[in-house]
Amino acid sequence: MKTKFTLSLLVPILFGCSLTTLKGQQKNSESTVHQSIKLETDKIFERLVQIRRDFHENPELAGKEKRTQEVIKKYLLDLGLQVETDVYGYGVVGILKGAKKGKKIAWRADMDALPNDLPDNVDFKSKVKGVQHGCGHDIHMAIGLGIAEVLAKNKNSVRGTVYFIFQPEEETFVGGKRMMESAVLNKIKPDEIYGLHVAAFSVGQIVVKPNELFAYQKRVKIELKNTLTKAEVDGLVKKLNNSLIRTQDGSKPWEIQNYIDPKIGISNPNTIFKDYLINEGFGSRSRNDTLFILGNVYETNSTNLKNIIPLTRMLVETSGYQEKLLSVSFALENPTVQNDPQLTGIAIKTLNGVYGKDFVTTTYGQVPFFNDDFAYFQQKMPGVYFILGGSNFEKGIVAMNHAPNFRVDEECIRVGVKSFSSLIVERLK
């Protein structure tokens, strides 16, 4: 009786100890992986900075990323990855197969530069006249290569396969769609995809939200008989600009610099960057017998998109031009970045679990004027697109994309590599 009682006590005690030990070993193993990721990131950081600067000095426009492709290809091959270039344009896909079977995760980085001559206040200025990495794609490529190297060095901790997609022609909103149509991506079919864009938040800050990250952009085209006077055209344009607008309490969401403001920006629940319809300013031109009035509008609510054309038509007709109106239509309808709600929640929880509470900030608003053809990848597979802070206001570095003196604190490369290497490792489990 005593022996039986003792054994019945010992079994659960021993079992519990084993379970506790296993959990402790698992936790220590996970911790060791992320410590290794951080260590490897620190080791290669300076080299990634130099690679970023090389990209910055040698920018290539959409569809002309030949040199960029060669640099990326060599880097990935040197890591021992399988490399595919028989994808769209100058795109590259690096394939890292882990030590164990598991999921298929993709990481995407865009490659092309902008056509501009804006001031570039850095020591490693563009060597190509009229072409510049004024949006941060050089940073994105450095981070993508860094993640590939860190995970390659931690291959024994990688379950499944990681695909590093380096995509051309993002600025023209063509590359993402064309790559998704390629035979390679149709064959590999990743389970999930992730990507980022450097932006004007403080360096080290990562922000994200489920569902729409940006406002929906539509280009409205109005065609009329070319019989209006200049005064009539100006009056109609003014009416469109003043009427195709809806904001909260007189706020000004078109003042894009405020999207990082802690009081009214997208990281605040009371942000002004939600529930709005704004326009970028209509303009006119004529060709033969037809007058064209065009303008970009930005709407946060997808259910309101169907109302834009009828509202525009009504504004034209009530201005007295019903008989002269030929048509009202959308001239451009790009898809919008749509973060998978479930994966977004998991990603936030994962990164905050590894790197500390509030490491990732949940945002509430939708940014106008910007978008990304990462949306085409999300149409085929669930994915999450993050915003990575690149500004250092104390040093006068402001990463406001497509703006004069766009600069990035390169410390964000370190943040991006370690953070998203950890996320991918966890998601592969």
C-alpha positions in Angstrom: 0.0 0.0 0.0 2.8 2.4 0.9 4.9 1.4 -2.1 1.9 1.9 -4.4 1.2 5.3 -2.9 4.8 6.3 -3.2 5.0 5.3 -6.9 1.8 7.0 -7.7 3.3 10.2 -6.3 6.6 9.7 -8.0 5.2 9.2 -11.5 3.6 12.6 -11.9 6.5 14.3 -10.1 9.0 12.7 -12.4 6.8 13.3 -15.4 6.4 16.9 -14.4 10.1 17.3 -13.9 10.7 15.9 -17.4 8.2 18.2 -18.9 9.6 21.2 -17.1 13.1 20.2 -18.2 12.0 19.9 -21.8 10.2 23.2 -21.8 13.3 24.8 -20.2 15.5 23.3 -22.9 13.2 24.4 -25.6 13.2 28.0 -24.2 16.9 28.0 -23.9 17.2 26.7 -27.5 15.0 29.5 -28.8 16.9 32.0 -26.8 20.2 30.7 -28.2 18.9 31.0 -31.8 18.0 34.6 -31.3 21.2 35.4 -29.5 23.1 33.9 -32.5 21.0 36.0 -34.9 21.9 39.1 -33.0 25.5 38.2 -32.9 25.8 37.4 -36.6 23.9 40.6 -37.4 26.4 42.6 -35.5 29.3 40.8 -37.2 28.1 41.7 -40.7 26.6 45.1 -40.1 29.5 47.2 -41.4 29.7 45.1 -44.5 26.0 45.6 -45.1 26.4 49.3 -44.7 29.1 49.3 -47.4 26.9 47.2 -49.7 24.0 49.7 -49.2 26.3 52.5 -50.1 27.5 50.7 -53.2 23.8 50.4 -54.3 23.3 54.1 -53.5 26.3 55.2 -55.6 25.2 53.0 -58.5 21.4 53.3 -58.7 19.5 51.8 -61.6 16.0 52.7 -62.9 13.1 50.3 -63.1 13.8 47.8 -65.8 17.5 48.5 -65.9 18.7 46.8 -62.7 21.4 44.8 -64.4 24.4 45.7 -62.2 22.2 45.4 -59.1 21.1 41.9 -60.1 24.8 40.8 -60.5 25.7 42.1 -57.1 22.8 40.4 -55.4 23.3 37.1 -57.3 27.0 36.9 -56.4 26.3 37.6 -52.7 23.6 34.9 -52.5 25.8 32.4 -54.3 28.7 33.1 -52.0 26.4 32.2 -49.1 25.7 28.8 -50.7 22.1 29.6 -51.7 20.5 28.3 -54.8 19.8 31.3 -57.1 17.2 31.7 -59.8 17.4 34.7 -62.2 15.0 33.3 -64.8 12.2 35.3 -63.3 10.8 38.6 -64.5 13.3 41.3 -65.7 16.4 41.6 -63.5 14.7 39.9 -60.6 16.5 37.4 -58.3 15.2 34.6 -56.1 17.6 33.1 -53.5 16.6 29.8 -52.0 17.8 28.7 -48.6 16.8 25.1 -47.6 16.9 24.5 -43.9 18.2 21.5 -42.0 14.7 20.2 -41.4 11.5 20.1 -43.3 9.0 22.9 -42.7 7.0 25.7 -44.1 7.9 27.9 -47.1 8.5 31.6 -46.2 9.3 34.4 -48.6 11.0 37.7 -47.9 10.8 40.4 -50.6 13.0 43.4 -51.2 12.6 45.9 -54.1 15.6 47.0 -56.3 14.9 50.0 -58.4 15.8 53.7 -57.9 14.0 56.9 -58.7 14.5 59.3 -61.7 15.3 62.5 -59.8 18.0 65.2 -59.2 16.9 66.1 -55.6 19.6 67.1 -53.1 21.4 64.0 -51.8 23.2 65.1 -48.7 25.5 62.1 -48.2 29.2 61.4 -48.8 28.3 58.5 -51.1 26.2 60.4 -53.7 24.8 58.8 -56.8 27.2 58.5 -59.6 24.4 58.4 -62.1 23.0 61.7 -63.2 19.3 62.0 -62.8 18.9 58.7 -60.9 18.9 58.3 -57.2 17.9 55.9 -54.4 15.5 58.5 -52.9 13.0 56.0 -51.6 15.2 53.5 -49.6 15.3 50.5 -51.8 19.1 50.4 -51.3 18.4 49.9 -47.6 15.8 47.2 -48.4 18.3 45.2 -50.5 21.0 45.4 -47.8 18.5 44.1 -45.2 17.4 41.3 -47.5 21.0 40.2 -48.1 21.7 40.5 -44.4 18.7 38.2 -43.4 19.9 35.7 -46.0 23.4 35.6 -44.5 22.2 35.4 -40.9 19.8 32.6 -41.7 22.4 30.8 -43.8 24.8 30.9 -40.8 22.0 29.5 -38.6 20.9 26.9 -41.1 20.6 24.2 -38.5 17.9 26.2 -36.8 16.0 26.8 -40.0 13.0 24.5 -40.7 11.7 24.5 -44.2 12.7 26.8 -47.0 13.2 30.6 -47.2 12.9 32.4 -50.5 14.6 35.8 -50.9 12.8 37.6 -53.6 14.6 40.7 -55.0 12.1 42.4 -57.1 12.7 44.9 -59.9 10.4 47.7 -61.1 8.5 48.6 -58.0 8.4 52.3 -58.7 6.5 51.7 -61.9 4.2 49.2 -60.1 5.0 46.5 -62.6 7.6 44.2 -61.1 5.4 42.6 -58.4 2.7 41.6 -60.8 5.1 40.3 -63.4 7.1 38.3 -60.8 3.9 36.7 -59.5 3.2 35.6 -63.1 6.6 34.0 -63.5 7.1 30.2 -63.7 9.5 30.2 -60.7 7.0 31.8 -58.2 4.1 29.8 -59.6 6.2 26.7 -58.9 7.5 27.4 -55.4 4.2 28.9 -54.0 5.4 30.2 -50.6 3.0 29.8 -47.6 3.6 33.3 -46.4 5.5 36.5 -47.5 7.0 39.4 -45.6 8.6 42.7 -46.6 9.2 46.2 -45.4 9.7 49.8 -46.3 12.0 52.3 -44.6 10.1 55.5 -43.6 10.3 58.6 -41.6 9.7 57.1 -38.1 12.6 57.1 -35.7 15.3 54.6 -36.3 14.6 51.3 -34.7 10.9 51.7 -34.7 8.8 49.1 -36.5 5.1 49.8 -37.1 2.4 47.8 -38.8 -1.3 47.3 -38.9 -3.7 44.6 -40.1 -5.6 45.1 -43.4 -5.1 48.3 -45.4 -1.8 50.1 -44.6 -2.3 52.8 -47.2 -5.3 54.6 -48.5 -6.8 53.3 -51.8 -5.5 55.4 -54.7 -7.7 55.9 -57.8 -7.0 58.2 -60.7 -10.2 59.8 -61.9 -10.5 60.7 -65.6 -13.2 63.1 -66.9 -13.7 63.5 -70.6 -15.7 66.5 -72.0 -16.2 68.1 -75.4 -13.4 70.6 -75.8 -15.6 73.7 -75.9 -15.1 75.1 -72.3 -13.4 78.4 -71.8 -10.3 78.6 -69.6 -12.4 80.2 -66.8 -14.9 77.4 -67.0 -12.2 74.7 -66.8 -10.6 76.5 -63.9 -13.9 76.7 -62.1 -14.7 73.1 -62.6 -11.3 72.0 -61.4 -11.6 74.1 -58.3 -15.0 72.6 -57.6 -13.7 69.1 -57.9 -10.7 69.9 -55.6 -13.0 71.4 -53.0 -15.8 68.8 -53.2 -14.0 65.4 -53.5 -12.8 65.6 -49.9 -13.9 64.2 -46.5 -11.8 64.6 -43.3 -12.3 64.5 -39.6 -13.0 67.8 -37.8 -11.2 69.9 -40.3 -8.0 67.9 -40.2 -5.5 67.9 -43.0 -4.4 64.3 -43.8 -2.8 65.6 -47.0 0.0 67.1 -44.9 1.9 63.8 -45.2 4.8 64.9 -42.9 2.3 64.5 -39.9 1.9 60.8 -40.3 4.8 60.2 -37.8 3.4 62.8 -35.3 2.8 60.9 -32.0 -0.4 63.0 -31.3 -2.1 62.9 -34.7 -0.1 60.4 -36.7 -0.9 56.8 -37.6 0.5 55.4 -34.3 -2.1 57.2 -32.3 -5.7 55.8 -32.0 -7.0 59.3 -32.5 -5.0 59.7 -35.7 -6.2 62.1 -38.4 -5.2 59.6 -41.0 -8.3 57.5 -41.0 -11.8 57.9 -42.5 -10.9 60.4 -45.2 -11.3 61.1 -48.9 -8.7 63.5 -50.3 -7.4 64.4 -53.7 -4.0 65.3 -55.0 -5.3 68.2 -57.1 -7.1 67.9 -60.4 -5.5 69.2 -63.6 -6.6 69.6 -67.3 -5.2 69.0 -70.7 -6.8 68.8 -74.2 -6.3 66.7 -77.3 -8.1 67.6 -80.5 -11.9 67.8 -79.7 -11.6 66.3 -76.2 -10.9 68.0 -72.8 -9.4 65.7 -70.1 -9.6 66.5 -66.4 -7.6 64.1 -64.3 -6.7 63.8 -60.6 -5.7 61.2 -58.0 -8.0 60.6 -55.1 -7.3 58.7 -51.8 -10.0 56.9 -49.9 -9.6 54.9 -46.7 -12.9 53.0 -46.8 -13.1 50.4 -49.5 -16.9 50.4 -49.4 -16.9 54.1 -50.5 -14.9 53.5 -53.7 -18.0 52.7 -55.7 -19.3 56.2 -54.9 -16.4 58.1 -56.4 -17.4 58.0 -60.0 -21.1 58.8 -59.5 -20.2 61.7 -57.2 -17.7 63.0 -59.7 -20.3 62.8 -62.5 -22.8 64.6 -60.4 -20.3 67.4 -59.7 -19.7 67.9 -63.4 -23.4 67.7 -64.3 -24.5 70.1 -61.6 -21.9 72.6 -62.8 -23.9 72.9 -66.1 -21.8 70.6 -68.3 -24.2 67.7 -68.6 -24.4 68.1 -72.4 -20.7 68.3 -72.8 -19.8 65.4 -70.5 -18.5 62.4 -72.5 -17.4 60.0 -69.7 -16.1 59.6 -66.1 -13.9 56.6 -65.3 -11.0 55.4 -63.3 -7.8 55.7 -65.4 -5.7 53.8 -62.8 -6.7 51.3 -60.1 -3.7 49.8 -58.4 -4.3 47.3 -55.6 -3.5 48.4 -52.1 -1.2 46.7 -49.6 -3.5 44.4 -47.5 -1.8 42.9 -44.4 -3.2 39.5 -43.4 -4.9 40.2 -40.0 -4.0 36.8 -38.4 -0.3 36.9 -39.6 0.0 40.5 -38.5 -1.1 39.7 -35.0 1.2 36.7 -34.9 4.1 38.8 -36.1 3.6 41.5 -33.5 3.3 38.9 -30.7 6.4 37.1 -32.0 8.7 40.1 -32.3 7.5 41.6 -29.0 8.1 38.2 -27.4 11.7 38.0 -28.7 12.8 41.6 -28.4 10.6 43.0 -25.6 7.1 44.5 -25.1 6.2 47.4 -27.5 9.1 46.5 -29.8 6.6 46.7 -32.6 3.9 49.5 -32.7 0.4 48.8 -33.9 -0.8 51.6 -36.1 -4.3 52.9 -36.7 -4.4 55.1 -39.8 -3.8 54.8 -43.5 -1.1 56.8 -45.2 -2.0 58.6 -48.4 0.1 59.1 -51.5 2.2 56.0 -50.9 1.6 52.4 -52.0 3.6 49.3 -53.0 3.2 46.6 -55.5 3.9 44.1 -52.7 0.1 44.1 -52.9 0.3 41.7 -55.9 2.2 39.1 -53.8 -0.5 39.4 -51.1 -3.2 38.6 -53.6 -1.7 35.2 -54.0 -0.5 34.4 -50.5 -1.0 35.8 -47.0 1.7 38.4 -46.1 2.7 41.3 -43.9 4.3 44.5 -45.0 6.1 46.5 -42.2 7.2 50.1 -41.9 10.7 50.4 -40.5 11.9 53.7 -39.0 14.9 55.3 -40.6 15.1 58.8 -39.2 17.4 60.2 -36.6 16.1 63.6 -35.8 18.9 64.5 -33.4 21.4 64.1 -36.2 19.1 65.9 -38.7 18.4 62.6 -40.6 14.9 62.5 -42.0 13.8 59.5 -44.0 10.9 61.1 -45.8 10.6 59.1 -49.0 10.6 60.9 -52.4 11.6 64.2 -50.7 14.6 66.4 -51.0 17.5 65.4 -48.7 16.0 62.0 -48.0 18.5 60.3 -45.7 18.5 57.2 -43.7 20.2 56.3 -40.4 21.9 53.1 -41.4 21.4 51.6 -37.9 18.0 50.6 -39.2 19.7 47.9 -41.3 20.9 46.2 -38.1 17.4 46.5 -36.6 15.8 45.1 -39.8 18.1 42.1 -40.2 18.0 40.9 -36.6 14.2 41.4 -36.2 13.0 39.8 -39.3 15.6 37.0 -39.2 14.0 36.1 -35.8 10.5 36.4 -37.2 11.3 34.1 -40.1 12.9 31.5 -37.8 9.8 31.5 -35.6 7.3 31.4 -38.5 9.1 28.4 -40.0 8.3 26.4 -36.9 
